[in-house]
Amino acid sequence: MAEQPSDLSMVLRRAAGSDLVDSQLALTVAETLFRKEIGDERLEKQLPLQVTDLGPSWLVKGTPNALNPGQSPTGLRDDYTEIVISKADCRIIRFATVGGFP
């Protein structure tokens, strides 16, 4: 699927250096998408979510096995879900589950 070109309003917003997304909105978007993709139970195990400023984007990621640090019932390294969201237009740059390997 081809990416839809930005409307002039968004081009002008980016040219002006005006960010649409702050850290709180990035956190809200991430939590909503995490619930949809991995479900409530897996999300709850990754709370609290961590927000990191990457300059032009926000990284929001779960805390690996936040309820029982260092423990994994499968013997695998704990996994977590992360998303990178553009500050300029809320575009999703990365959305993945990381880990699960020894």
KELUM-643526 format. One record per residue: residue number from 1; residue in one letter; chain; z, y, x of N, C-alpha, C in turn. Coordinates in nm, 4 decimals. Layout:
<pts>
+-----+---+---+----------+----------+----------+----------+----------+----------+----------+----------+----------+
!   k ! r ! c !      nc3 !      nc2 !      nc1 !     cac3 !     cac2 !     cac1 !      cc3 !      cc2 !      cc1 !
+-----+---+---+----------+----------+----------+----------+----------+----------+----------+----------+----------+
! NUM ! a ! A !        Z !        Y !        X !        Z !        Y !        X !        Z !        Y !        X !
...
+-----+---+---+----------+----------+----------+----------+----------+----------+----------+----------+----------+
</pts>
This chain:
<pts>
+-----+---+---+----------+----------+----------+----------+----------+----------+----------+----------+----------+
!   k ! r ! c !      nc3 !      nc2 !      nc1 !     cac3 !     cac2 !     cac1 !      cc3 !      cc2 !      cc1 !
+-----+---+---+----------+----------+----------+----------+----------+----------+----------+----------+----------+
!   1 ! m ! A !   0.0000 !  -0.1174 !   0.0836 !   0.0000 !   0.0000 !   0.0000 !   0.0000 !   0.1246 !   0.0888 !
!   2 ! a ! A !  -0.0953 !   0.2116 !   0.0669 !  -0.1067 !   0.3335 !   0.1468 !   0.0034 !   0.4327 !   0.1106 !
!   3 ! e ! A !   0.0511 !   0.5025 !   0.2132 !   0.1544 !   0.6020 !   0.1905 !   0.0931 !   0.7244 !   0.1233 !
!   4 ! q ! A !   0.1592 !   0.7736 !   0.0206 !   0.1105 !   0.8896 !  -0.0525 !   0.1347 !   1.0159 !   0.0315 !
!   5 ! p ! A !   0.0345 !   1.1034 !   0.0406 !   0.0533 !   1.2251 !   0.1198 !   0.1572 !   1.3170 !   0.0551 !
!   6 ! s ! A !   0.2237 !   1.3954 !   0.1401 !   0.3257 !   1.4876 !   0.0904 !   0.2627 !   1.6036 !   0.0142 !
!   7 ! d ! A !   0.3321 !   1.6479 !  -0.0887 !   0.2947 !   1.7662 !  -0.1633 !   0.3170 !   1.8893 !  -0.0748 !
!   8 ! l ! A !   0.2458 !   1.9964 !  -0.1028 !   0.2585 !   2.1193 !  -0.0255 !   0.4034 !   2.1683 !  -0.0208 !
!   9 ! s ! A !   0.4776 !   2.1503 !  -0.1289 !   0.6172 !   2.1958 !  -0.1315 !   0.7000 !   2.1274 !  -0.0226 !
!  10 ! m ! A !   0.6738 !   2.0000 !   0.0016 !   0.7482 !   1.9269 !   0.1044 !   0.6987 !   1.9637 !   0.2440 !
!  11 ! v ! A !   0.5702 !   1.9890 !   0.2580 !   0.5154 !   2.0322 !   0.3864 !   0.5781 !   2.1656 !   0.4252 !
!  12 ! l ! A !   0.5876 !   2.2574 !   0.3315 !   0.6473 !   2.3884 !   0.3577 !   0.7967 !   2.3761 !   0.3885 !
!  13 ! r ! A !   0.8657 !   2.2862 !   0.3180 !   1.0095 !   2.2647 !   0.3426 !   1.0309 !   2.2154 !   0.4859 !
!  14 ! r ! A !   0.9500 !   2.1177 !   0.5289 !   0.9620 !   2.0660 !   0.6658 !   0.9285 !   2.1737 !   0.7680 !
!  15 ! a ! A !   0.8225 !   2.2532 !   0.7412 !   0.7823 !   2.3599 !   0.8335 !   0.8940 !   2.4635 !   0.8497 !
!  16 ! a ! A !   0.9686 !   2.4854 !   0.7426 !   1.0790 !   2.5821 !   0.7469 !   1.2048 !   2.5222 !   0.8095 !
!  17 ! g ! A !   1.2016 !   2.3922 !   0.8360 !   1.3180 !   2.3260 !   0.8941 !   1.4301 !   2.3061 !   0.7944 !
!  18 ! s ! A !   1.3959 !   2.3022 !   0.6684 !   1.4952 !   2.2870 !   0.5624 !   1.5147 !   2.1392 !   0.5296 !
!  19 ! d ! A !   1.6358 !   2.0889 !   0.5543 !   1.6661 !   1.9488 !   0.5251 !   1.7039 !   1.9317 !   0.3783 !
!  20 ! l ! A !   1.6504 !   1.8299 !   0.3174 !   1.6789 !   1.7981 !   0.1783 !   1.8031 !   1.7094 !   0.1669 !
!  21 ! v ! A !   1.8276 !   1.6279 !   0.2688 !   1.9310 !   1.5241 !   0.2625 !   2.0456 !   1.5559 !   0.3586 !
!  22 ! d ! A !   2.1685 !   1.5630 !   0.3034 !   2.2876 !   1.5758 !   0.3873 !   2.3531 !   1.4380 !   0.3993 !
!  23 ! s ! A !   2.4615 !   1.4299 !   0.4744 !   2.5246 !   1.3002 !   0.4999 !   2.5765 !   1.2344 !   0.3725 !
!  24 ! q ! A !   2.6276 !   1.3124 !   0.2796 !   2.6808 !   1.2557 !   0.1548 !   2.5695 !   1.1959 !   0.0690 !
!  25 ! l ! A !   2.4559 !   1.2650 !   0.0608 !   2.3437 !   1.2114 !  -0.0161 !   2.2895 !   1.0855 !   0.0507 !
!  26 ! a ! A !   2.2812 !   1.0858 !   0.1843 !   2.2354 !   0.9660 !   0.2561 !   2.3274 !   0.8479 !   0.2259 !
!  27 ! l ! A !   2.4575 !   0.8714 !   0.2234 !   2.5539 !   0.7660 !   0.1928 !   2.5351 !   0.7140 !   0.0508 !
!  28 ! t ! A !   2.5138 !   0.8036 !  -0.0441 !   2.4937 !   0.7641 !  -0.1844 !   2.3657 !   0.6822 !  -0.2012 !
!  29 ! v ! A !   2.2574 !   0.7278 !  -0.1386 !   2.1299 !   0.6550 !  -0.1460 !   2.1457 !   0.5169 !  -0.0834 !
!  30 ! a ! A !   2.2085 !   0.5116 !   0.0327 !   2.2272 !   0.3838 !   0.1021 !   2.3088 !   0.2869 !   0.0178 !
!  31 ! e ! A !   2.4205 !   0.3318 !  -0.0356 !   2.5053 !   0.2435 !  -0.1155 !   2.4301 !   0.1906 !  -0.2376 !
!  32 ! t ! A !   2.3527 !   0.2758 !  -0.3020 !   2.2749 !   0.2344 !  -0.4188 !   2.1726 !   0.1269 !  -0.3816 !
!  33 ! l ! A !   2.1004 !   0.1497 !  -0.2722 !   2.0002 !   0.0517 !  -0.2294 !   2.0639 !  -0.0766 !  -0.1772 !
!  34 ! f ! A !   2.1766 !  -0.0657 !  -0.1075 !   2.2454 !  -0.1852 !  -0.0593 !   2.2897 !  -0.2715 !  -0.1775 !
!  35 ! r ! A !   2.3463 !  -0.2095 !  -0.2804 !   2.3896 !  -0.2855 !  -0.3988 !   2.2717 !  -0.3589 !  -0.4615 !
!  36 ! k ! A !   2.1575 !  -0.2924 !  -0.4701 !   2.0373 !  -0.3529 !  -0.5297 !   1.9865 !  -0.4705 !  -0.4459 !
!  37 ! e ! A !   1.9858 !  -0.4543 !  -0.3139 !   1.9261 !  -0.5545 !  -0.2262 !   2.0190 !  -0.6693 !  -0.1879 !
!  38 ! i ! A !   2.1460 !  -0.6408 !  -0.1596 !   2.2351 !  -0.7467 !  -0.1113 !   2.3453 !  -0.7826 !  -0.2099 !
!  39 ! g ! A !   2.3617 !  -0.7035 !  -0.3140 !   2.4620 !  -0.7331 !  -0.4164 !   2.5985 !  -0.6755 !  -0.3846 !
!  40 ! d ! A !   2.6800 !  -0.6674 !  -0.4887 !   2.8130 !  -0.6070 !  -0.4775 !   2.9037 !  -0.6817 !  -0.3799 !
!  41 ! e ! A !   2.9039 !  -0.8138 !  -0.3865 !   2.9964 !  -0.8926 !  -0.3045 !   2.9704 !  -0.8731 !  -0.1552 !
!  42 ! r ! A !   2.8431 !  -0.8826 !  -0.1142 !   2.8111 !  -0.8639 !   0.0280 !   2.8343 !  -0.7204 !   0.0726 !
!  43 ! l ! A !   2.8083 !  -0.6250 !  -0.0172 !   2.8330 !  -0.4855 !   0.0181 !   2.9817 !  -0.4602 !   0.0379 !
!  44 ! e ! A !   3.0637 !  -0.5112 !  -0.0510 !   3.2090 !  -0.4886 !  -0.0420 !   3.2640 !  -0.5374 !   0.0918 !
!  45 ! k ! A !   3.2061 !  -0.6441 !   0.1458 !   3.2516 !  -0.6981 !   0.2741 !   3.2132 !  -0.6083 !   0.3912 !
!  46 ! q ! A !   3.1198 !  -0.5150 !   0.3681 !   3.0729 !  -0.4276 !   0.4754 !   3.1308 !  -0.2865 !   0.4669 !
!  47 ! l ! A !   3.2143 !  -0.2614 !   0.3676 !   3.2737 !  -0.1281 !   0.3540 !   3.3840 !  -0.1102 !   0.4560 !
!  48 ! p ! A !   3.4063 !   0.0085 !   0.5081 !   3.3383 !   0.1332 !   0.4743 !   3.2029 !   0.1427 !   0.5446 !
!  49 ! l ! A !   3.1096 !   0.2111 !   0.4795 !   2.9805 !   0.2376 !   0.5409 !   2.9975 !   0.3500 !   0.6425 !
!  50 ! q ! A !   2.9217 !   0.3409 !   0.7500 !   2.9280 !   0.4400 !   0.8581 !   2.8005 !   0.5243 !   0.8568 !
!  51 ! v ! A !   2.8153 !   0.6559 !   0.8667 !   2.7012 !   0.7473 !   0.8688 !   2.6934 !   0.8129 !   1.0066 !
!  52 ! t ! A !   2.5750 !   0.8048 !   1.0687 !   2.5532 !   0.8632 !   1.2006 !   2.4340 !   0.9572 !   1.1949 !
!  53 ! d ! A !   2.4514 !   1.0763 !   1.2500 !   2.3448 !   1.1760 !   1.2564 !   2.2517 !   1.1422 !   1.3729 !
!  54 ! l ! A !   2.1253 !   1.1141 !   1.3427 !   2.0265 !   1.0821 !   1.4457 !   1.9318 !   1.1989 !   1.4724 !
!  55 ! g ! A !   1.9703 !   1.3180 !   1.4325 !   1.8827 !   1.4343 !   1.4489 !   1.7973 !   1.4540 !   1.3254 !
!  56 ! p ! A !   1.6741 !   1.4002 !   1.3233 !   1.5876 !   1.4173 !   1.2065 !   1.6166 !   1.3190 !   1.0926 !
!  57 ! s ! A !   1.7114 !   1.2296 !   1.1139 !   1.7413 !   1.1282 !   1.0121 !   1.8887 !   1.0899 !   1.0160 !
!  58 ! w ! A !   1.9298 !   1.0143 !   0.9144 !   2.0656 !   0.9597 !   0.9056 !   2.0584 !   0.8086 !   0.9167 !
!  59 ! l ! A !   2.1483 !   0.7503 !   0.9948 !   2.1670 !   0.6058 !   0.9997 !   2.2917 !   0.5748 !   0.9188 !
!  60 ! v ! A !   2.2766 !   0.4889 !   0.8181 !   2.3920 !   0.4430 !   0.7395 !   2.3970 !   0.2924 !   0.7556 !
!  61 ! k ! A !   2.5134 !   0.2419 !   0.7986 !   2.5229 !   0.0972 !   0.8180 !   2.6592 !   0.0469 !   0.7745 !
!  62 ! g ! A !   2.6583 !  -0.0793 !   0.7373 !   2.7816 !  -0.1448 !   0.6991 !   2.8644 !  -0.1787 !   0.8210 !
!  63 ! t ! A !   2.9923 !  -0.2008 !   0.7984 !   3.0827 !  -0.2442 !   0.9032 !   3.0814 !  -0.3970 !   0.9028 !
!  64 ! p ! A !   3.0379 !  -0.4604 !   1.0124 !   3.0308 !  -0.6067 !   1.0131 !   3.1659 !  -0.6711 !   0.9824 !
!  65 ! n ! A !   3.1683 !  -0.7539 !   0.8795 !   3.2875 !  -0.8295 !   0.8394 !   3.4130 !  -0.7422 !   0.8437 !
!  66 ! a ! A !   3.4071 !  -0.6297 !   0.7728 !   3.5164 !  -0.5320 !   0.7751 !   3.6488 !  -0.5904 !   0.7262 !
!  67 ! l ! A !   3.6443 !  -0.6884 !   0.6372 !   3.7680 !  -0.7449 !   0.5826 !   3.8391 !  -0.8352 !   0.6819 !
!  68 ! n ! A !   3.7641 !  -0.9037 !   0.7671 !   3.8216 !  -0.9968 !   0.8650 !   3.7506 !  -0.9805 !   0.9988 !
!  69 ! p ! A !   3.7787 !  -0.8728 !   1.0720 !   3.7071 !  -0.8498 !   1.1970 !   3.7170 !  -0.9692 !   1.2918 !
!  70 ! g ! A !   3.6023 !  -1.0029 !   1.3520 !   3.5992 !  -1.1102 !   1.4501 !   3.5951 !  -1.2497 !   1.3905 !
!  71 ! q ! A !   3.6002 !  -1.2614 !   1.2594 !   3.5977 !  -1.3922 !   1.1953 !   3.4696 !  -1.4073 !   1.1154 !
!  72 ! s ! A !   3.4035 !  -1.5159 !   1.1328 !   3.2853 !  -1.5471 !   1.0554 !   3.2954 !  -1.6918 !   1.0099 !
!  73 ! p ! A !   3.2938 !  -1.7175 !   0.8796 !   3.3085 !  -1.8545 !   0.8304 !   3.1950 !  -1.9463 !   0.8738 !
!  74 ! t ! A !   3.0795 !  -1.8891 !   0.9102 !   2.9658 !  -1.9709 !   0.9498 !   2.9616 !  -1.9957 !   1.0995 !
!  75 ! g ! A !   3.0470 !  -1.9275 !   1.1753 !   3.0418 !  -1.9381 !   1.3200 !   2.9356 !  -1.8483 !   1.3807 !
!  76 ! l ! A !   2.8601 !  -1.7784 !   1.2971 !   2.7588 !  -1.6863 !   1.3451 !   2.8186 !  -1.5476 !   1.3571 !
!  77 ! r ! A !   2.7550 !  -1.4634 !   1.4363 !   2.7981 !  -1.3247 !   1.4462 !   2.7828 !  -1.2600 !   1.3084 !
!  78 ! d ! A !   2.8762 !  -1.1747 !   1.2736 !   2.8737 !  -1.1101 !   1.1432 !   2.7486 !  -1.0239 !   1.1284 !
!  79 ! d ! A !   2.6914 !  -1.0255 !   1.0084 !   2.5751 !  -0.9416 !   0.9848 !   2.6172 !  -0.8156 !   0.9102 !
!  80 ! y ! A !   2.5302 !  -0.7177 !   0.9127 !   2.5516 !  -0.5935 !   0.8395 !   2.4151 !  -0.5385 !   0.7997 !
!  81 ! t ! A !   2.4139 !  -0.4543 !   0.7004 !   2.2919 !  -0.3937 !   0.6515 !   2.2886 !  -0.2494 !   0.6986 !
!  82 ! e ! A !   2.1690 !  -0.2027 !   0.7356 !   2.1558 !  -0.0643 !   0.7792 !   2.0286 !  -0.0028 !   0.7232 !
!  83 ! i ! A !   2.0320 !   0.1292 !   0.7130 !   1.9176 !   0.2036 !   0.6629 !   1.9095 !   0.3343 !   0.7394 !
!  84 ! v ! A !   1.7873 !   0.3784 !   0.7679 !   1.7645 !   0.5086 !   0.8297 !   1.6863 !   0.5916 !   0.7284 !
!  85 ! i ! A !   1.7402 !   0.7086 !   0.6967 !   1.6854 !   0.7953 !   0.5921 !   1.6484 !   0.9302 !   0.6526 !
!  86 ! s ! A !   1.5257 !   0.9752 !   0.6269 !   1.4789 !   1.1043 !   0.6757 !   1.5564 !   1.2183 !   0.6102 !
!  87 ! k ! A !   1.6032 !   1.3126 !   0.6912 !   1.6725 !   1.4297 !   0.6373 !   1.5759 !   1.5207 !   0.5612 !
!  88 ! a ! A !   1.4519 !   1.5263 !   0.6055 !   1.3549 !   1.6194 !   0.5481 !   1.3172 !   1.5855 !   0.4049 !
!  89 ! d ! A !   1.2986 !   1.4539 !   0.3767 !   1.2435 !   1.4183 !   0.2459 !   1.3009 !   1.2903 !   0.1845 !
!  90 ! c ! A !   1.4051 !   1.2370 !   0.2430 !   1.4729 !   1.1173 !   0.1910 !   1.3863 !   0.9906 !   0.2032 !
!  91 ! r ! A !   1.2854 !   0.9966 !   0.2884 !   1.2006 !   0.8797 !   0.3098 !   1.2800 !   0.7735 !   0.3850 !
!  92 ! i ! A !   1.2623 !   0.6477 !   0.3454 !   1.3290 !   0.5356 !   0.4115 !   1.2457 !   0.4972 !   0.5330 !
!  93 ! i ! A !   1.3062 !   0.5084 !   0.6511 !   1.2364 !   0.4790 !   0.7755 !   1.2632 !   0.3345 !   0.8199 !
!  94 ! r ! A !   1.3827 !   0.2877 !   0.7948 !   1.4213 !   0.1491 !   0.8306 !   1.5199 !   0.0997 !   0.7257 !
!  95 ! f ! A !   1.5093 !  -0.0287 !   0.6901 !   1.6012 !  -0.0904 !   0.5957 !   1.6082 !  -0.2383 !   0.6317 !
!  96 ! a ! A !   1.7192 !  -0.2816 !   0.6904 !   1.7255 !  -0.4187 !   0.7412 !   1.8686 !  -0.4709 !   0.7420 !
!  97 ! t ! A !   1.8788 !  -0.6032 !   0.7420 !   2.0062 !  -0.6691 !   0.7677 !   2.0000 !  -0.7180 !   0.9118 !
!  98 ! v ! A !   2.1044 !  -0.6858 !   0.9871 !   2.1084 !  -0.7116 !   1.1304 !   2.2188 !  -0.8127 !   1.1597 !
!  99 ! g ! A !   2.1942 !  -0.9024 !   1.2527 !   2.2972 !  -0.9960 !   1.2973 !   2.2789 !  -1.1338 !   1.2398 !
! 100 ! g ! A !   2.3885 !  -1.2090 !   1.2383 !   2.3843 !  -1.3453 !   1.1887 !   2.3463 !  -1.4459 !   1.2961 !
! 101 ! f ! A !   2.3463 !  -1.4026 !   1.4216 !   2.3113 !  -1.4915 !   1.5311 !   2.4357 !  -1.5157 !   1.6177 !
! 102 ! p ! A !   2.4424 !  -1.6290 !   1.6881 !   2.5572 !  -1.6562 !   1.7741 !   2.5675 !  -1.5579 !   1.8887 !
+-----+---+---+----------+----------+----------+----------+----------+----------+----------+----------+----------+
</pts>
